[in-house]
Amino acid sequence: MKIALLGSTGQVGQSILRALLTTTPYHVLQIVSPRSEPTALTTAQTFTPDQQARLTTKALDLVTCSTDDLVSMLTNTSIIISVLNGPALASQSRILDAAAIAGVKRFYPSEYGMHCIYQPLGEECGYVHPTWMAKITATDQCLHHPSIASGDITYTLIGCGDIYNQSREETWCPWTNPSPTLPSYTVYMIGNPDAKVDFTLTDDLAAFIVETVRYPELSENKELNVVSDRLSYNEIAGLLERVSGREVKRVVFPGGLVDEVLRDGGNVPREVKGEGEGGRFGDDFWILVRGIQGQGRFVRPVGMVHNGVFGGIEVRGRKVEGYLEELFGGK
């Protein structure tokens, strides 16, 4: 079986690519941006000769390519897993056009997150950040695509908690940097620092996706969610302090900060403004997510977490504590 992976050079995409090649016998076609191809080829060198033999890399600009270009690449492909982001999200509908012609049987829209409506204080209406809205719109277009509505192509939509090992996001996940030269860490929180939050490790997410591929009859036309751990930022700060042996500063902003920033982006606190310039999320998005988490609303209700459905992934879910201990050379 051949699986096409779109967006394999991102943080989540790399984990999915690794899981597919190291834990399954499937052939993987990674379609990457022409600007990302050198990175993708370098990544491929980390696999064994057998794994490399099952990996094909092709460069194609998914934003500007034609349906015909896609059809020729997707011939003999059974499954498409999209991990696209940004402008490429809008291309998923066209990819489905091509997938229907090429005979693809299953499509995974790019989701891998959790969307929340934020309700400003004293207002009846809610607010959805443009970053989330773009993902919601693209997913909606996929799930209502004619090929899926007709049953010619089935779908699997995968959601998760906050990805807690985003090493590129210095403000979002400061604990991912174990450098011995750092004397201390700062964990920023908004609202209630003891509010529980759903977190997911990229490798757990990737392993879960592999299980949904292995059990196609259980994952057909389903929206499924995988969570690795549920704990508060105060708890993470405590674990980080114990495991790293360094001071962890806790900075807690009031919940009303979210409203202030939504009214005027100039209200972003100096301590976090422009932090982690290598990251991909704007200051307002980070503050909105942290604010919702501080309200205790970034947790899925009972029955909407599916860790144990496919091959017992729940047993292998990676707790934040174990992740930190390994990262800092502990147990």
NORTARA-V91228 format. One record per residue. N is the residue number from 0. RES is the residue in one small letter. SS is DSSP state (h for helix, s for strand, l for the rest). D_LAST is the distance of its C-alpha to the last C-alpha in Angstrom with 2 decimals. Layout:
n: {N,N}
res: {RES,RES}
ss: {SS,SS}
d_last: {D_LAST,D_LAST}
//
This chain:
n: {0,1,2,3,4,5,6,7,8,9,10,11,12,13,14,15,16,17,18,19,20,21,22,23,24,25,26,27,28,29,30,31,32,33,34,35,36,37,38,39,40,41,42,43,44,45,46,47,48,49,50,51,52,53,54,55,56,57,58,59,60,61,62,63,64,65,66,67,68,69,70,71,72,73,74,75,76,77,78,79,80,81,82,83,84,85,86,87,88,89,90,91,92,93,94,95,96,97,98,99,100,101,102,103,104,105,106,107,108,109,110,111,112,113,114,115,116,117,118,119,120,121,122,123,124,125,126,127,128,129,130,131,132,133,134,135,136,137,138,139,140,141,142,143,144,145,146,147,148,149,150,151,152,153,154,155,156,157,158,159,160,161,162,163,164,165,166,167,168,169,170,171,172,173,174,175,176,177,178,179,180,181,182,183,184,185,186,187,188,189,190,191,192,193,194,195,196,197,198,199,200,201,202,203,204,205,206,207,208,209,210,211,212,213,214,215,216,217,218,219,220,221,222,223,224,225,226,227,228,229,230,231,232,233,234,235,236,237,238,239,240,241,242,243,244,245,246,247,248,249,250,251,252,253,254,255,256,257,258,259,260,261,262,263,264,265,266,267,268,269,270,271,272,273,274,275,276,277,278,279,280,281,282,283,284,285,286,287,288,289,290,291,292,293,294,295,296,297,298,299,300,301,302,303,304,305,306,307,308,309,310,311,312,313,314,315,316,317,318,319,320,321,322,323,324,325,326,327,328,329,330}
res: {m,k,i,a,l,l,g,s,t,g,q,v,g,q,s,i,l,r,a,l,l,t,t,t,p,y,h,v,l,q,i,v,s,p,r,s,e,p,t,a,l,t,t,a,q,t,f,t,p,d,q,q,a,r,l,t,t,k,a,l,d,l,v,t,c,s,t,d,d,l,v,s,m,l,t,n,t,s,i,i,i,s,v,l,n,g,p,a,l,a,s,q,s,r,i,l,d,a,a,a,i,a,g,v,k,r,f,y,p,s,e,y,g,m,h,c,i,y,q,p,l,g,e,e,c,g,y,v,h,p,t,w,m,a,k,i,t,a,t,d,q,c,l,h,h,p,s,i,a,s,g,d,i,t,y,t,l,i,g,c,g,d,i,y,n,q,s,r,e,e,t,w,c,p,w,t,n,p,s,p,t,l,p,s,y,t,v,y,m,i,g,n,p,d,a,k,v,d,f,t,l,t,d,d,l,a,a,f,i,v,e,t,v,r,y,p,e,l,s,e,n,k,e,l,n,v,v,s,d,r,l,s,y,n,e,i,a,g,l,l,e,r,v,s,g,r,e,v,k,r,v,v,f,p,g,g,l,v,d,e,v,l,r,d,g,g,n,v,p,r,e,v,k,g,e,g,e,g,g,r,f,g,d,d,f,w,i,l,v,r,g,i,q,g,q,g,r,f,v,r,p,v,g,m,v,h,n,g,v,f,g,g,i,e,v,r,g,r,k,v,e,g,y,l,e,e,l,f,g,g,k}
ss: {l,s,s,s,s,s,l,l,l,l,h,h,h,h,h,h,h,h,h,h,h,h,h,l,l,l,s,s,s,s,s,s,l,l,l,l,h,h,h,h,h,h,h,h,l,l,l,l,h,h,h,h,h,l,s,s,s,s,s,l,l,l,l,l,l,l,h,h,h,h,h,h,h,h,l,l,l,l,s,s,s,s,l,l,l,h,h,h,h,h,h,h,h,h,h,h,h,h,h,h,h,h,l,l,l,s,s,s,l,l,l,l,l,l,l,l,l,s,l,l,l,l,l,l,l,l,s,l,l,h,h,h,h,h,h,h,h,h,h,h,h,h,h,l,l,h,h,h,h,l,l,l,l,s,s,s,s,s,s,s,l,s,s,l,l,l,l,l,l,l,l,l,l,h,h,h,l,l,l,l,l,l,l,s,s,s,s,s,s,s,l,l,l,l,l,l,s,s,s,s,l,h,h,h,h,h,h,h,h,h,h,h,h,h,l,h,h,h,h,l,l,s,s,s,s,s,l,l,s,s,s,l,h,h,h,h,h,h,h,h,h,h,h,h,l,l,s,s,s,s,s,s,s,l,l,l,h,h,h,h,h,h,h,l,h,h,h,l,l,l,l,l,l,l,l,l,l,l,l,l,l,l,h,h,h,h,h,h,h,h,h,h,h,h,l,l,l,l,l,l,l,l,l,l,l,l,h,h,h,l,l,l,h,h,h,h,l,l,l,h,h,h,h,h,h,h,h,l,l,l,l}
d_last: {38.60,38.30,36.28,37.15,34.36,35.67,33.52,30.90,30.30,28.81,25.19,25.61,28.03,25.79,23.14,26.04,27.52,24.37,23.98,27.68,27.80,24.67,24.94,28.73,31.90,33.65,35.45,34.49,36.95,35.46,38.24,37.41,39.45,41.49,39.79,36.30,37.20,36.02,32.54,32.55,33.72,31.05,28.38,30.12,29.63,25.89,26.83,28.02,31.82,32.05,30.18,32.29,35.35,34.60,34.28,37.39,37.49,40.61,41.47,43.42,43.95,43.50,45.18,48.44,48.59,51.17,50.79,52.31,49.67,46.98,48.90,49.15,45.38,44.49,46.84,45.25,42.15,41.03,38.44,37.94,34.66,35.31,32.66,35.44,35.66,38.31,41.84,40.88,40.25,44.01,44.38,42.72,46.08,47.70,44.90,45.70,49.37,48.54,46.14,48.99,51.30,48.77,48.06,44.39,43.41,40.31,39.32,36.10,37.11,34.71,33.16,29.33,29.52,31.22,34.59,35.78,39.23,39.25,42.16,43.32,44.38,47.86,48.37,49.06,47.89,44.37,42.85,40.87,39.51,41.15,37.81,37.29,41.00,41.03,38.29,40.12,43.42,42.17,40.51,43.71,45.78,43.70,43.78,47.54,48.28,51.27,49.36,46.84,49.60,51.58,48.73,48.94,45.34,42.66,39.78,36.17,34.90,31.16,29.94,26.51,24.93,24.31,22.35,19.40,18.26,21.71,21.01,24.79,25.26,24.52,26.00,24.79,21.07,20.58,16.79,16.75,17.69,14.96,17.80,17.63,21.32,20.91,21.47,21.00,20.77,23.43,23.09,26.58,27.65,31.06,32.51,30.38,26.84,25.83,27.20,24.96,24.46,23.67,21.05,20.52,18.31,20.69,19.14,19.53,23.04,23.82,22.70,24.88,27.76,27.58,27.91,30.92,32.45,31.98,33.65,36.46,38.60,36.02,35.34,38.98,40.33,37.38,35.46,31.84,28.81,25.07,22.59,18.77,18.37,20.84,20.22,22.02,21.71,21.60,18.47,16.89,18.13,16.61,13.09,13.69,15.08,12.29,9.46,12.00,13.81,17.03,19.95,20.19,23.86,24.98,28.33,30.03,33.26,35.81,36.20,39.68,38.32,38.16,41.90,42.70,40.95,42.56,45.91,45.43,42.64,43.55,41.86,38.34,36.81,36.84,33.14,32.18,35.34,34.76,31.09,29.11,32.27,30.45,29.65,31.90,32.48,35.22,34.90,36.89,34.71,31.49,33.31,34.76,31.47,29.76,32.94,32.93,29.29,30.30,33.03,30.62,32.21,29.39,28.42,30.03,31.97,31.34,32.64,31.88,28.28,28.33,24.78,25.82,29.11,28.16,26.31,23.73,21.76,20.77,18.38,16.62,16.80,13.80,13.15,13.01,10.07,7.85,9.86,9.43,5.69,6.37,9.63,8.97,6.76,3.78,0.00}
//
